[in-house]
């Protein structure tokens, strides 16, 4: 079987994976009643960022790469350290945790990622909006929460807010890029090569309410390099309440219809 025929066969089997999805676009939302300008002189607990870096297989599956992930985590941590002076609030890094505390932190990190994906799918993207979220948008309501259990996170008792960060990069493999070319020349099915998603959220540690969320399914900057990580962290935290990181012109309020 020729490479072209093989790629067409893989394309057919991967149609479920490559079905059209929401158009990736940066969106920013603020909880109604929360004044970002008043979020100063606060203590923000910085949770350990979730960093996943790997390759996207020909069929669209994520294949983690430990070396890339370790280097990207170091780069992102360094970028966060450099940008703290512009955040405008006191940043405290969550203490190293073990056992039950470590599991709790991991569970809330996973919950934040899942919630952010739900916000993108069911409130940010017009085609998928749930009826309740359509009404919320018309009323300029952004109402999401991780629940009051966040108060039990390690370090939470000494902070006002928690800052969650999620980052995932899947770099298109050679096979995936070839599949993308074949799809364009043949069946005409859109196949995406690579995924670069990032979410950052400010959470009220008393209630668990999401006060601010910045989500982008197509971020810039190669986090495997120091320069790329600087760019990525800047994008993730632009517009963070109480900071001097202004939102980009493309950012829009999620509560708008």
Secondary structure, 3 states (H helix, E strand, C coil): CCHHHHHHHHHHHCCCCCCCCCCCCCEEEECCCCCHHHCCCCEEEECCCEEEEEEECCCCCEEECHHHHHHHHHHHHHHHHHHHHHCCCEEEECCCCCHHHHHHHHHHHHHHHHHHHHHHHHHHCHHHCCHHHHHHHHCCCCCCECCHHHHHCCCHHHCCEEEEEEEEEEEECHHHHHHHHHHHHCCCCCCCCCEEEEEEEEEECCCCEEEEEEEECECCCCCCCHHHHHHHHHHHHCCCCCCCCCCCCCCCECCCC
